């Protein structure tokens, strides 16, 4: 037994210097295991606020006519007052909020989002303006009649419900989006009329000045895209987004009344006119937003 212990000790003394460096080299060659850094997920429900600007482009047409009867020396009939094509460009600030849900599959993110915006967009176009004409149905020789229609268009609020889909590049989501849109479109009209030369009692001519206002809730569609970037390791993210919105066509019409001080009573009672206006309403929206993922 004593000899066995002595032999073992002697082997350890002889082999130790050779084994030590070999074990150290083996340990140095082994990779150091590090705890993986968790990748933040985009999956979850989020809520946010946004603000920006919006420019509308509305292709519009308007027309008006006035009809008088055949009474005495007056040659009646329907006479066009104006027939124009023009554009509205309602511009203004927007502010609102959004609610959505994302689902992440690897580097792909799919989701849905709904938003509502207050809008200060408005624009006024002066159309149908004429310094004067000599309508044959009045049979008044050189009397000149003029008119001008002031048409104000407002977009007071709008909302969208959209699908979103995009890819992750580092901490940013580049996405496209599209879906349904709706808005409140308001139109206000003021028709001014004039007569020269006319006696003071016959002013402002054959047609009375007229005002009208309409409000429409319109549905349509929207498409766009943007980029959303995570802010640090928190649940906050910021986005920049563009939307094109098409709300379809808005059509308005209102009547015109004869001036009882201008016509003989029988002619005034039987005379009438009308104005028709049509606008195809579209909008270009650019906004920035701040989202917070709830869970």
Helices and strands as residue ranges (DSSP letters): H 2-29, E 44-68, E 77-88, E 91-105, E 108-133, G 136-138, E 144-169, E 172-196, G 200-202, E 210-230, E 236-256, H 265-270, E 272-293
